[in-house]
Amino acid sequence: MLSEIVDYLVSRIAELDWLAVVLGVLVETIIVPIPSPLIPMAAGFALLEGSSGIESIFILTVKIGLAGGLTATLANIPFYYLGKLGGIPIVKRFSRFIGIDVDELNKAISLLGGKNIIQMIVYRAIPIMPLSLVSIASGVLEMNIKSFIISTLVGSIPRYIVLGYLGWITRDLYIQLAYTLDNAETALIILIILGIIAYIIVKKVLRGDSNV
């Protein structure tokens, strides 16, 4: 079922135009197993073909970057309130549905380390940083909703522009690259979690904790 949805969106991007980006971002936000870079990269491959100059810039910035950024911002507001209203208890209960567990949530909170809007924009712009995870962490940190929306939109637009451009320059290899970026996202989560665990162990050793 998931592969059919993705195949349909990818095959109809040229016809659906920017609407395919909107639908694709919504699908990958709601249905976690779909690689998040796939749709914007497919859009870059399909929509930029044959374009040049101002037209290419318009497609990248508006049809892919702005369409993807606006959609991602709206789609991530529920994740923000999920973190703000329930935080860890809700994540524990519904982790299998949202694809995020408590360890990943704590990792994101530790990684963010505050509510600095510039820092949040940078995290949003990194293609391998899970948007939903950062949104939940923002809620748990009780970031102002206005700052959350601004940082998500401003950070997501360049994220989708870069992914669209990568899809265009890699041509037929964009699907393979999309899955590679998705695997890198998973690897990043694992590495940071391992780093947090190592940090806790080292702190206990330095304190002479015999329970390590």
Sequence and secondary structure as in RCSB ss.txt:
>XXXX:A:sequence
MLSEIVDYLVSRIAELDWLAVVLGVLVETIIVPIPSPLIPMAAGFALLEGSSGIESIFILTVKIGLAGGLTATLA
NIPFYYLGKLGGIPIVKRFSRFIGIDVDELNKAISLLGGKNIIQMIVYRAIPIMPLSLVSIASGVLEMNIKSFII
STLVGSIPRYIVLGYLGWITRDLYIQLAYTLDNAETALIILIILGIIAYIIVKKVLRGDSNV
>XXXX:A:secstr
 HHHHHHHHHHTHHHHTHHHHHHHHHHHHHSTTS TTHHHHHHHHHHSTT  HHHHHHIIIIIIIIHHHHHHHHH
HHHHHHHHHHTSHHHHHHHHHHHT  HHHHHHHHHHH S  HHHHHHHHH TTS HHHHHHHHHHTT  HHHHHH
HHHHHHHHHHHHHHHHHHHHGGGHHHHHHHHHHHHHHHHHHHHHHHHHHHHHHHHHTT TT 
